[in-house]
Amino acid sequence: MESVLISACLLGRNTKYNGGNNYKEEVNQLNSICKLIPICPEVDGGLSIPRIPAEIQKDKVINKNGVDVTREYINGARNALDLAKSHNVKYAILKEKSPSCGVHEIYDGTFSGIKISGQGITTKMLDELGILVFNENEIDKLVSLLKF
């Protein structure tokens, strides 16, 4: 059975920056076809719940108060990479738009709600390792891969 990294917030865990979650009912269909390994790179990197929102600005992650939290994001991504390697992970499902987990889109760094093409810190590292990363709206694509 394949192991798949998944953003903990998509499983209903309250790891989101505001203390909430991004529960996605569709993830339940994965329980019978793979082993889900929950991650929250922000929390795993040392940030609290709740925490001040952060966005990628050039090559740094800056929170809304102007504090550089890049180190925490990198540490969380490294923890995710270690988990991926130790479980021989080939796939991940991560939360779109997150500065850690954005797959195709992230916020533009101005805290204005504008989205741009880009990847979060963890997604980039997983991608460089050869792991296929899907967002929460692409679960059906992963299901198709896992059933064959």
Secondary structure by P-SEA (a helix, b strand, c coil): cbbbbccccccccccccccccccccccccccccbbbbbbcccccccccccccbbbbccccccccccccaaaaaaaaaaaaaaaaaaacccbbbbbcccccccccccccccccccccccccaaaaaaaaabbbbbcccaaaaaaaaaac
